[in-house]
Amino acid sequence: MENANPVSDSLFFIYGPPGSGKTTVGCLLSESLNLPFIDLDIEIQNKAGKDIPAIFADEGEAGFRARERSALEDAVQAGRAVVALGGGALLSEDNRAFVEAHGCVLCLMSDLDSLRKRLESESGIRPLLGGQAGWQERLSSLLERRAGHYASFPIRLDTSCLSPQEAAWNAQIRLGAFRVSGMKDAYDVRVISSGLDQIGPMLLSRGLKGPVALVINQDIAPIYGARIQNSLSTAGFKVNLCVIPSGEEHKKLETVATLWQQFLAAGLERGSTVVAVGGGVTTDLAGFAAATYLRGVKWVAVPTSLLCMIDASIGGKTGFDLPQGKNLVGAFHPPSLVLADPNVLNSLPIEELRSGLAEVVKHGVIADPILFDQCAQGFNHLGLPTAGNPGWSELVRRAIAVKVNVVNQDPFEKDLRATLNLGHTLGHAIEAASNYTLRHGEAVSIGMVAIARLAQERGLCQPELAELLSAVLSKLGLPVEFPRGLNPLTFENAVKLDKKKAAGQVRFVIPVKIGEVQPGVALDFNLPSLLPEEA
């Protein structure tokens, strides 16, 4: 479905009642997303050459609203910005339709006491609240009149109990807009429903160039290939389709070499772009091929699995497997953009959704108890990820937020980023020992519970944490026990080859409690003893 005038993925309008924090939060949000900040009231004052009380006095509210509309049009023309709106800017249905057609609106809310305290700390009272006398009563009346209006915006954030920094971070989660920095170049991460149709304009707005090599696995190509090609072609890109086989067994050097040959045949230059569409295997392979072709070309990740959306596509880690273990060859090569479209999750088999949920749980354990609690409701409560079920979009946004926050603090995995490997040291070995008959998330689920049990036995974590983890993962339909039939030698060797070794000793990430983990912990135990005895 072609959209000739797509909504900008980087134009955000911050709205809400007086005192809700529009200017403060908007300014912090613009810094985090590396976007210009526009305070609409200041723009109006600058253009009028007088302050807002004077505009109201000289021209009345009608005159002010006319100037407000003109300033809105100028802001939209900017295309990429965070715009703080006046508390009544979108009362006009025309204004509301106009901004919603071009960007995304976040409505900040706050309780009456919080609004009063914030406004009392200001040097002057807002024009619509009148003079000093009786302004608190007028504020209460204004909120009552506009309660339905503010509540009608689908994306809202209550700032009552949040610091400005907390509010700005939660704004990113609600908007599904993040920026990852610390490597060579910073890049945007966006969570947009039906975002596949915007991929062409999104590349254009970031100055990315063709020819484009569209790397997509053979299972995804028939479902989304034509749609993505159409968006890119409509935006003016020459597109070359590069289809690769699906599955972990193809995550090897031979597939990378095939991609290099296809890039060469497509005429990719150093200024060209690789667009990777698929799960973690596809993005890891395409990202590594981009990192090494012509000593590095730009690439974009369009993850289509839950696991890839929240983990594999973010952070710039690319690579392939060796027979001895996973991801033993790779490079840090950050993408220029990550676009996650939650709507594509409805095409995944239930088993793949469950597998991805293991990583969602992992992120909840690492840093987000709210996310963990959402997972604890179970798979049946979550329902299927249809377009009418917003719960999955929230899971994706919250889980991505954990990954982005960790990567921004430790982009090259020197210390903190190792926390993201919770369950992975054992999980990767379980995958290898099962000859990859277990999905990645299934193996990580088993690995998380196993490491929690080891930590619990040693008094290193909250009592009964392993039982809690096991119960939640089981409720999501994930395995929590080592299966029979694993190859003990392969398992032990894979653990010992883990990349997180230090001074020759394998280090583990252990869960301490929900929301806190400890990386770099050496545990002394007999690896084969973890596996069940054969009958």
Long-range contacts (C-beta under 8 A, 24 or more apart in sequence): 1-197, 1-227, 2-197, 2-230, 2-231, 2-234, 3-197, 3-198, 5-101, 6-197, 6-198, 6-201, 7-101, 7-102, 7-103, 7-104, 7-198, 8-79, 8-80, 8-102, 8-103, 8-205, 9-177, 9-188, 9-190, 9-192, 9-195, 9-198, 9-202, 9-205, 10-35, 10-79, 10-80, 10-81, 10-177, 10-188, 10-205, 11-76, 11-78, 11-79, 11-80, 11-81, 11-83, 11-102, 11-103, 11-104, 12-81, 12-82, 12-83, 12-103, 12-104, 12-105, 12-106, 12-175, 12-177, 13-83, 13-85, 13-90, 13-99, 13-103, 13-104, 13-105, 13-106, 14-82, 14-83, 14-84, 14-85, 14-106, 14-108, 14-171, 15-85, 15-87, 15-89, 15-90, 15-105, 15-106, 15-107, 15-108, 15-150, 15-153, 16-87, 16-107, 16-108, 16-109, 16-110, 16-150, 17-87, 17-108, 17-109, 17-110, 17-115, 17-139, 17-142, 17-143, 17-146, 17-150, 18-87, 18-115, 18-119, 18-126, 18-128, 18-129, 18-139, 18-142, 19-110, 19-114, 19-115, 19-116, 19-118, 19-119, 19-139, 20-87, 20-108, 20-109, 20-110, 20-115, 20-159, 21-108, 21-110, 21-118, 21-159, 21-164, 21-167, 22-84, 22-85, 22-87, 22-108, 23-84, 24-164, 24-167, 25-108, 25-159, 25-164, 25-167, 25-168, 25-171, 26-82, 26-83, 26-84, 27-82, 27-84, 28-164, 28-165, 28-167, 28-168, 29-82, 29-168, 29-171, 29-172, 30-81, 30-82, 32-168, 32-169, 32-172, 32-178, 32-179, 33-82, 33-172, 33-177, 33-178, 33-179, 33-188, 34-179, 34-186, 35-80, 35-81, 35-82, 36-78, 36-80, 36-81, 36-82, 37-81, 37-82, 37-83, 37-84, 38-75, 38-78, 38-81, 38-82, 38-83, 38-84, 39-84, 40-68, 40-71, 40-72, 40-75, 40-83, 40-84, 40-85, 40-86, 40-89, 41-84, 41-86, 43-71, 43-74, 43-75, 44-68, 44-71, 47-71, 52-127, 53-127, 56-127, 64-127, 65-92, 68-95, 69-94, 69-95, 72-98, 72-99, 73-98, 76-102, 76-103, 79-205, 80-205, 87-126, 87-128, 87-142, 88-128, 88-146, 90-149, 91-146, 91-149, 104-155, 104-175, 105-153, 105-155, 106-153, 106-155, 106-156, 106-157, 106-171, 106-174, 106-175, 107-150, 107-153, 107-155, 107-156, 107-157, 108-156, 108-157, 108-158, 108-159, 108-167, 109-150, 109-156, 109-157, 109-158, 109-159, 109-160, 110-158, 110-159, 110-160, 111-158, 111-160, 112-139, 112-140, 112-143, 114-159, 114-160, 114-161, 115-139, 115-143, 169-401, 169-405, 172-401, 173-397, 173-398, 173-401, 174-397, 176-340, 176-393, 176-396, 176-397, 176-400, 178-400, 178-401, 178-404, 179-404, 180-314, 180-315, 180-316, 180-334, 180-404, 180-407, 180-408, 180-411, 181-408, 181-411, 182-407, 182-408, 182-410, 182-411, 182-412, 183-316, 183-332, 183-334, 183-411, 183-412, 184-334, 185-334, 185-336, 187-334, 187-335, 187-336, 187-337, 187-338, 188-337, 188-338, 189-314, 189-337, 189-338, 189-340, 189-400, 189-404, 190-337, 190-338, 190-339, 190-340, 191-309, 191-340, 191-341, 191-342, 191-393, 191-396, 191-397, 191-400, 192-339, 192-340, 192-341, 193-341, 193-342, 193-343, 193-387, 193-393, 194-341, 194-343, 195-339, 195-340, 195-341, 196-224, 196-227, 196-228, 196-231, 196-302, 196-339, 196-341, 196-343, 196-344, 197-227, 197-231, 198-231, 198-339, 199-228, 199-231, 199-232, 199-275, 199-300, 199-302, 199-339, 200-231, 200-232, 200-233, 200-234, 200-235, 200-236, 200-237, 201-231, 201-235, 202-337, 202-339, 203-232, 203-235, 203-237, 203-273, 203-275, 203-300, 203-337, 204-235, 204-236, 206-336, 206-337, 208-273, 208-298, 208-300, 208-336, 208-337, 209-271, 209-272, 209-273, 210-236, 210-237, 210-238, 210-239, 210-272, 210-273, 211-237, 211-238, 211-239, 211-240, 211-266, 211-267, 211-268, 211-269, 211-272, 212-237, 212-238, 212-239, 212-240, 212-272, 212-273, 212-274, 212-275, 213-240, 213-242, 213-259, 213-262, 213-263, 213-266, 213-268, 213-272, 213-273, 213-274, 213-275, 214-239, 214-240, 214-241, 214-242, 214-275, 214-277, 215-242, 215-244, 215-259, 215-274, 215-275, 215-276, 215-277, 215-278, 215-282, 215-285, 215-286, 215-289, 216-241, 216-242, 216-243, 216-244, 216-276, 216-277, 216-278, 216-282, 217-243, 217-244, 217-245, 217-246, 217-277, 217-278, 217-279, 217-281, 217-282, 218-243, 218-244, 218-245, 218-246, 219-246, 219-278, 220-246, 220-277, 220-278, 220-282, 220-304, 223-347, 224-277, 224-304, 224-344, 225-277, 228-275, 228-277, 228-302, 232-275, 237-273, 240-265, 240-266, 240-267, 240-268, 242-266, 244-282, 244-285, 246-278, 246-281, 247-281, 247-436, 248-281, 248-321, 248-326, 248-431, 248-436, 248-440, 249-436, 250-281, 251-281, 251-284, 251-285, 251-320, 251-321, 251-326, 252-320, 252-321, 252-322, 253-320, 253-329, 255-285, 255-320, 256-285, 256-288, 256-289, 256-292, 256-320, 259-285, 259-286, 259-289, 259-293, 260-289, 260-292, 260-293, 263-289, 263-293, 263-297, 268-293, 268-294, 268-297, 269-294, 269-297, 270-294, 270-295, 270-296, 270-297, 271-297, 271-298, 272-297, 272-298, 273-297, 273-298, 273-299, 273-300, 273-336, 274-298, 274-299, 274-300, 275-299, 275-300, 275-302, 276-300, 276-301, 276-302, 276-335, 277-302, 277-304, 278-303, 278-304, 278-305, 278-308, 279-303, 279-304, 279-305, 279-307, 279-308, 279-312, 280-305, 280-307, 280-308, 280-311, 280-312, 280-313, 280-440, 282-308, 283-308, 283-312, 283-313, 283-318, 284-312, 284-317, 284-318, 284-319, 284-320, 284-327, 284-330, 285-318, 285-320, 286-318, 287-316, 287-318, 287-333, 287-335, 288-318, 288-319, 288-320, 288-329, 288-330, 288-331, 288-333, 290-318, 290-333, 291-318, 291-331, 291-333, 292-331, 296-333, 298-335, 298-336, 299-333, 299-335, 299-336, 300-335, 300-336, 300-337, 300-338, 300-339, 301-335, 301-337, 301-338, 301-339, 302-338, 302-339, 302-341, 303-338, 303-340, 304-344, 304-347, 304-348, 305-348, 305-352, 305-356, 306-345, 306-348, 306-352, 306-353, 306-355, 306-356, 306-357, 306-359, 306-360, 306-396, 307-352, 307-355, 307-356, 307-358, 307-359, 307-440, 307-441, 309-340, 309-342, 309-356, 309-396, 309-399, 309-400, 310-340, 310-356, 310-359, 310-360, 310-363, 310-396, 310-399, 310-400, 310-403, 311-359, 311-363, 311-399, 311-403, 311-420, 313-338, 313-340, 314-338, 314-400, 314-403, 314-404, 314-407, 315-403, 315-407, 315-411, 315-417, 315-420, 316-407, 316-411, 317-413, 324-493, 324-494, 324-497, 325-428, 325-429, 325-432, 325-493, 325-494, 325-497, 325-498, 326-428, 326-431, 326-432, 326-494, 327-428, 327-499, 328-497, 328-499, 332-411, 332-412, 340-396, 340-400, 342-385, 342-392, 342-393, 342-396, 343-385, 343-387, 345-385, 345-392, 346-384, 346-385, 346-386, 346-387, 348-385, 350-384, 350-477, 351-439, 352-439, 353-379, 353-385, 354-379, 354-441, 354-442, 354-476, 354-477, 354-478, 355-439, 355-440, 355-441, 355-442, 355-478, 356-441, 357-441, 357-476, 357-478, 358-423, 358-441, 358-442, 358-444, 358-445, 358-448, 358-473, 358-476, 358-478, 359-399, 359-441, 359-444, 360-395, 360-399, 361-445, 361-448, 361-469, 361-472, 361-473, 361-476, 362-420, 362-422, 362-423, 362-444, 362-448, 363-398, 363-399, 363-402, 363-403, 364-399, 364-402, 364-514, 364-515, 365-422, 365-448, 365-469, 365-511, 365-514, 365-515, 365-517, 366-402, 366-406, 366-419, 366-420, 366-422, 366-515, 366-517, 367-402, 367-405, 367-406, 367-419, 367-515, 367-516, 368-398, 368-399, 368-401, 368-402, 368-515, 369-514, 369-515, 370-398, 371-395, 371-398, 371-399, 371-402, 372-472, 372-514, 372-515, 374-398, 375-472, 375-476, 376-472, 376-475, 377-475, 378-475, 378-476, 379-475, 379-476, 379-477, 415-519, 415-520, 416-519, 418-500, 418-507, 418-509, 418-519, 418-520, 419-509, 419-517, 419-519, 421-500, 421-509, 421-519, 422-448, 422-451, 422-509, 422-510, 422-511, 422-517, 423-447, 423-448, 423-451, 423-509, 424-509, 425-451, 425-495, 425-498, 425-500, 425-506, 425-507, 425-508, 425-509, 426-450, 426-451, 426-495, 426-508, 426-530, 428-494, 428-498, 429-490, 429-491, 429-492, 429-494, 429-495, 429-498, 430-482, 430-486, 430-491, 432-490, 432-491, 432-494, 433-486, 433-487, 433-488, 433-490, 433-491, 433-494, 434-483, 434-485, 434-486, 435-487, 438-479, 438-483, 441-478, 442-478, 442-479, 445-473, 445-478, 445-479, 445-480, 446-479, 446-480, 446-481, 446-482, 448-473, 448-511, 449-473, 449-480, 449-481, 450-482, 450-530, 451-508, 451-509, 451-510, 451-511, 452-510, 452-511, 454-508, 454-510, 454-523, 454-525, 455-510, 455-511, 455-512, 455-521, 455-523, 458-523, 460-510, 460-512, 460-518, 460-521, 461-510, 461-511, 461-512, 461-513, 462-512, 462-513, 462-514, 465-511, 465-513, 465-514, 468-514, 469-511, 481-532, 482-530, 482-531, 482-532, 483-532, 484-532, 484-534, 484-535, 485-534, 486-531, 488-528, 488-531, 491-527, 491-528, 491-531, 492-527, 492-528, 495-527
